[in-house]
């Protein structure tokens, strides 16, 4: 997910997307432990996406506090 797409999300959508991504990464880890994933880089990409989402969340929270 690109940063431009993340910035377009509303606050509730952003929070929902964070929960969804965290759930997905847990499932991928469990599946990878049982049978190897076709592309293990998907785990890395999921972590990066979560980090981007959390960064945008922090930016929005800091903007609200400064107002």
Phi, psi and omega in degrees: 000130182278156181296328178294324177291324180293320181294336180281344182288146174281169183299313178297323178295322179296314179296320178295319181294323177299312179299318180297315181295320179296320178296318179298319182292325177295316179297317180297320178297317178296315179296323180291329178291326181278303178229135182301143177289153176297320181227098181296346178292345178297326177297316180296316180297323179295319178297318180295319179297317178298318179297319178296317179296316180293325178296315178297322178298315179297320179298315181294321179294320180291327177294321179292323180291325181286341179281000000 
